[in-house]
Amino acid sequence: MAEPVKSGLMQATEIARQSDLRQSSNGVHYTAFGENNLENADLARIVQAVPATIASSLGRKAYYFVPLTLMDKPLDLEASLPLSSKSDDSDDPMIATTYTAELSDRAICHRDVRLAGTAGTAHEAGIDGVFISTRLLGDRFALAFEFFINVSHAFVDIAGIPKTFSDLVWEQAVADVRGETSRDAFESRELSKAKNVKTDARTLIDEKARNEYIEAAFSDAVAIYQLSLAIDFEYAELRERDYPLLAPKALADRLRAVAKLFPPNEGYEFAIRYKRRS
């Protein structure tokens, strides 16, 4: 494992060069670096939750779990880097190998970095590294969800959206089911509804807005499904202030559809449990 520089900052590409990637049994490549307060068993459990049918599409992705990924390069701190680590490449972010409150104010949840390949490995042509800030996310729930959101978006970009799911989600939208699973899904759904124009007893749908909505809804559902495999959580924990959560039954229907498409790996269970009102 690489030794961090004295300032506690390293560039992402340098961490990638000096780190040994692990490969989970489902095929996902990942590693942990720095003082990230992660238990190896917990991280392995989260990564292995990605269904093999999804993981098979992530061959050119590698996930780096680091304390903090900075949104910019602090000029005052860059001077302490060794010359070999300095770069003018703005796409090579700085990584804090330890946590400080000052650096956390400059951090973001994750950053995608194009990494050069290594001769004699399965990634000679290069990989896309995703550097996830473990100390910024705060707890296991937030960390897992951030990881699964990244996985789901990468998967959807490659595999697309099954028609069965598209039909289900659009039926729910037409039925005006309450709420959504993310801000992107909520806003694109509202936009698609706002652009519907009725003419001659027909409804003309803005296909661009509709497709953006369905893609967001599918990415959300795949992420939430994986989260449910990795940890137990209350649905209310997904709530954000600026939009209402999707009605529980509608979400359950989406998750069941995703579970049929991507069965859990061995050792994981998909279950939806409803609490009875007292």
C-alpha positions as CSV (number, residue, x, y, z in Angstrom):
1,M,0.0,0.0,0.0
2,A,1.2,3.5,-0.8
3,E,2.5,5.7,1.9
4,P,0.7,9.1,2.0
5,V,2.8,12.2,1.6
6,K,3.4,14.3,4.6
7,S,0.6,16.8,3.9
8,G,-1.9,13.9,3.8
9,L,-2.7,14.7,0.2
10,M,-2.1,12.5,-2.9
11,Q,-3.4,12.6,-6.4
12,A,-5.9,10.1,-7.5
13,T,-3.7,8.6,-10.2
14,E,-0.9,8.1,-7.8
15,I,-3.1,6.3,-5.3
16,A,-4.3,4.1,-8.2
17,R,-0.7,3.3,-9.3
18,Q,0.4,2.2,-5.8
19,S,-2.8,0.4,-4.7
20,D,-3.6,-3.2,-5.1
21,L,-7.1,-3.7,-6.4
22,R,-9.1,-6.5,-5.0
23,Q,-11.7,-8.4,-7.0
24,S,-14.9,-9.4,-5.2
25,S,-16.3,-12.8,-6.0
26,N,-19.0,-11.1,-8.2
27,G,-16.3,-9.5,-10.3
28,V,-16.3,-5.9,-8.9
29,H,-12.8,-4.4,-8.6
30,Y,-12.3,-2.2,-5.5
31,T,-9.8,-1.2,-2.8
32,A,-9.8,0.9,0.4
33,F,-7.1,3.5,1.0
34,G,-6.1,5.8,3.9
35,E,-7.8,6.4,7.2
36,N,-11.3,5.7,6.1
37,N,-12.7,4.0,9.3
38,L,-14.0,1.0,7.2
39,E,-14.1,-2.5,8.4
40,N,-12.8,-4.8,5.7
41,A,-15.7,-7.2,6.3
42,D,-18.3,-4.5,6.0
43,L,-16.9,-3.1,2.8
44,A,-16.6,-6.6,1.3
45,R,-20.3,-7.2,2.2
46,I,-21.4,-4.0,0.5
47,V,-19.4,-4.6,-2.7
48,Q,-20.4,-8.3,-3.0
49,A,-24.1,-7.3,-2.8
50,V,-23.9,-6.1,-6.4
51,P,-25.7,-8.9,-8.4
52,A,-23.4,-10.8,-10.7
53,T,-25.6,-9.9,-13.7
54,I,-25.0,-6.2,-12.9
55,A,-21.3,-6.6,-12.0
56,S,-20.6,-8.3,-15.3
57,S,-21.1,-4.9,-17.0
58,L,-18.6,-3.1,-14.7
59,G,-15.4,-4.7,-16.0
60,R,-13.8,-1.3,-16.8
61,K,-14.8,0.2,-13.5
62,A,-12.7,0.2,-10.3
63,Y,-14.0,1.7,-7.0
64,Y,-11.5,3.4,-4.6
65,F,-12.8,4.0,-1.1
66,V,-10.8,6.9,0.3
67,P,-11.3,9.3,3.2
68,L,-12.0,12.5,1.2
69,T,-12.0,13.3,-2.5
70,L,-11.5,17.1,-3.0
71,M,-13.5,19.1,-5.4
72,D,-10.5,21.3,-6.2
73,K,-6.8,21.4,-5.7
74,P,-5.8,23.6,-2.7
75,L,-3.0,25.8,-4.0
76,D,-1.5,26.3,-0.5
77,L,-1.3,22.6,0.1
78,E,-0.2,21.5,-3.4
79,A,3.2,23.0,-2.7
80,S,3.9,20.3,-0.1
81,L,3.5,17.5,-2.7
82,P,6.7,15.9,-4.1
83,L,7.5,17.0,-7.7
84,S,6.6,13.5,-9.0
85,S,3.1,13.9,-7.8
86,K,2.4,17.3,-9.2
87,S,0.2,17.7,-12.2
88,D,-1.6,20.4,-14.1
89,D,-4.4,17.9,-15.0
90,S,-7.6,19.2,-13.5
91,D,-9.1,15.7,-14.1
92,D,-6.7,14.2,-11.5
93,P,-8.3,15.2,-8.2
94,M,-6.5,15.4,-4.9
95,I,-7.3,12.8,-2.3
96,A,-7.0,13.4,1.5
97,T,-5.6,10.2,3.0
98,T,-6.7,11.4,6.5
99,Y,-9.7,13.3,7.7
100,T,-9.7,17.0,8.8
101,A,-12.7,19.3,9.1
102,E,-11.0,21.9,6.8
103,L,-10.6,19.4,4.0
104,S,-14.1,18.0,4.5
105,D,-15.4,21.4,3.6
106,R,-13.7,21.0,0.2
107,A,-14.7,17.4,-0.4
108,I,-17.4,15.9,-2.6
109,C,-19.1,12.5,-2.4
110,H,-17.2,11.0,-5.4
111,R,-15.2,11.7,-8.4
112,D,-14.7,9.8,-11.7
113,V,-11.1,9.6,-13.0
114,R,-9.8,8.0,-16.1
115,L,-6.8,5.8,-15.2
116,A,-4.1,4.5,-17.4
117,G,-3.8,0.8,-17.9
118,T,-1.1,-1.5,-16.5
119,A,0.8,-3.8,-18.8
120,G,0.2,-7.5,-18.2
121,T,-3.1,-6.9,-16.4
122,A,-6.8,-7.3,-17.3
123,H,-6.9,-3.4,-17.6
124,E,-4.1,-2.7,-20.1
125,A,-6.4,-0.3,-22.0
126,G,-7.2,1.7,-18.9
127,I,-10.1,1.8,-16.4
128,D,-12.5,4.3,-15.0
129,G,-11.8,4.9,-11.3
130,V,-14.5,6.0,-9.0
131,F,-13.1,7.7,-5.8
132,I,-15.7,7.6,-3.1
133,S,-15.3,9.8,0.1
134,T,-16.0,7.5,3.0
135,R,-15.5,10.1,5.7
136,L,-17.7,12.6,4.1
137,L,-20.7,10.2,3.9
138,G,-20.7,9.6,7.6
139,D,-22.3,6.2,8.1
140,R,-22.6,2.8,6.5
141,F,-26.1,3.5,5.0
142,A,-24.9,6.7,3.2
143,L,-21.7,5.0,2.0
144,A,-23.5,2.0,0.7
145,F,-26.1,4.1,-1.1
146,E,-23.5,6.3,-2.7
147,F,-21.7,3.2,-4.0
148,F,-24.8,1.6,-5.3
149,I,-26.0,4.8,-7.0
150,N,-22.7,4.9,-8.9
151,V,-23.0,1.3,-9.8
152,S,-26.5,1.6,-11.0
153,H,-25.8,4.7,-13.2
154,A,-22.8,2.9,-14.8
155,F,-24.9,-0.2,-15.4
156,V,-27.8,1.7,-17.0
157,D,-25.4,3.6,-19.3
158,I,-24.1,0.3,-20.6
159,A,-27.2,-2.0,-20.5
160,G,-30.1,0.3,-21.0
161,I,-33.6,-0.1,-19.6
162,P,-35.7,-3.2,-19.9
163,K,-39.1,-2.6,-21.5
164,T,-40.9,-4.4,-18.7
165,F,-39.6,-1.8,-16.2
166,S,-40.3,1.1,-18.6
167,D,-43.9,0.0,-19.0
168,L,-44.4,-0.3,-15.2
169,V,-43.0,3.1,-14.4
170,W,-44.9,4.9,-17.1
171,E,-48.1,3.2,-16.0
172,Q,-47.5,4.5,-12.5
173,A,-46.8,8.0,-13.8
174,V,-50.0,8.0,-15.9
175,A,-51.9,6.9,-12.8
176,D,-50.4,9.8,-10.9
177,V,-48.9,7.7,-8.2
178,R,-47.6,9.9,-5.4
179,G,-44.0,10.9,-5.1
180,E,-40.7,9.7,-6.6
181,T,-37.3,8.1,-5.6
182,S,-35.0,11.0,-6.3
183,R,-35.0,14.7,-7.2
184,D,-34.0,13.8,-10.8
185,A,-36.9,11.4,-11.2
186,F,-39.3,13.8,-9.6
187,E,-38.3,16.8,-11.7
188,S,-38.2,14.9,-15.0
189,R,-41.5,13.2,-14.3
190,E,-43.1,16.6,-13.6
191,L,-41.5,18.0,-16.8
192,S,-42.9,15.1,-18.9
193,K,-46.3,15.6,-17.5
194,A,-46.2,19.4,-18.0
195,K,-45.2,18.9,-21.7
196,N,-48.1,16.5,-22.5
197,V,-50.4,18.1,-25.0
198,K,-53.8,16.9,-25.7
199,T,-55.0,17.1,-29.3
200,D,-57.9,15.4,-31.1
201,A,-58.5,13.2,-28.0
202,R,-54.9,12.1,-28.0
203,T,-52.0,12.9,-25.7
204,L,-48.8,13.9,-27.3
205,I,-45.9,13.0,-25.0
206,D,-42.5,14.7,-24.9
207,E,-40.4,11.5,-25.5
208,K,-37.2,13.2,-24.3
209,A,-38.6,14.1,-20.9
210,R,-40.3,10.7,-20.7
211,N,-37.1,8.8,-21.4
212,E,-35.1,10.9,-18.9
213,Y,-37.7,10.2,-16.3
214,I,-37.7,6.4,-16.9
215,E,-33.9,6.3,-16.9
216,A,-33.7,8.1,-13.5
217,A,-36.4,5.9,-12.0
218,F,-34.6,2.7,-13.2
219,S,-31.2,3.9,-11.9
220,D,-32.9,4.7,-8.5
221,A,-34.7,1.3,-8.3
222,V,-31.5,-0.6,-9.1
223,A,-29.6,1.3,-6.4
224,I,-32.3,0.9,-3.8
225,Y,-32.6,-2.8,-4.6
226,Q,-28.9,-3.3,-4.0
227,L,-29.0,-1.3,-0.8
228,S,-31.8,-3.6,0.4
229,L,-29.5,-6.6,-0.2
230,A,-26.6,-5.1,1.7
231,I,-28.2,-3.7,4.8
232,D,-31.6,-3.4,6.5
233,F,-33.0,0.1,6.5
234,E,-36.3,1.9,6.9
235,Y,-37.8,3.3,3.7
236,A,-38.1,6.7,5.4
237,E,-34.3,7.0,5.5
238,L,-34.4,7.7,1.8
239,R,-36.5,10.8,2.3
240,E,-35.3,14.2,1.2
241,R,-36.9,17.6,1.8
242,D,-37.6,18.8,-1.7
243,Y,-39.9,16.1,-3.0
244,P,-42.2,13.4,-1.6
245,L,-41.1,9.8,-1.5
246,L,-42.7,7.4,-3.9
247,A,-45.7,5.6,-2.4
248,P,-44.5,2.3,-0.7
249,K,-46.6,-0.1,-2.9
250,A,-45.3,1.6,-6.1
251,L,-41.7,1.3,-4.9
252,A,-42.3,-2.4,-3.9
253,D,-43.6,-3.1,-7.4
254,R,-40.5,-1.5,-9.0
255,L,-38.1,-3.4,-6.7
256,R,-39.8,-6.8,-7.4
257,A,-39.4,-6.1,-11.1
258,V,-35.7,-5.4,-10.6
259,A,-35.2,-8.5,-8.4
260,K,-36.7,-10.7,-11.2
261,L,-34.2,-9.2,-13.6
262,F,-31.1,-9.4,-11.3
263,P,-31.5,-12.1,-8.7
264,P,-29.4,-11.7,-5.5
265,N,-26.0,-13.4,-5.2
266,E,-25.6,-16.4,-2.9
267,G,-25.7,-15.3,0.7
268,Y,-28.0,-12.3,0.1
269,E,-31.8,-12.1,0.4
270,F,-34.3,-9.7,-1.1
271,A,-37.3,-9.0,1.1
272,I,-39.9,-6.2,1.6
273,R,-41.4,-6.0,5.0
274,Y,-44.3,-3.8,5.9
275,K,-44.9,-2.6,9.5
276,R,-48.3,-2.9,10.9
277,R,-49.8,0.2,12.4
278,S,-50.1,0.0,16.1
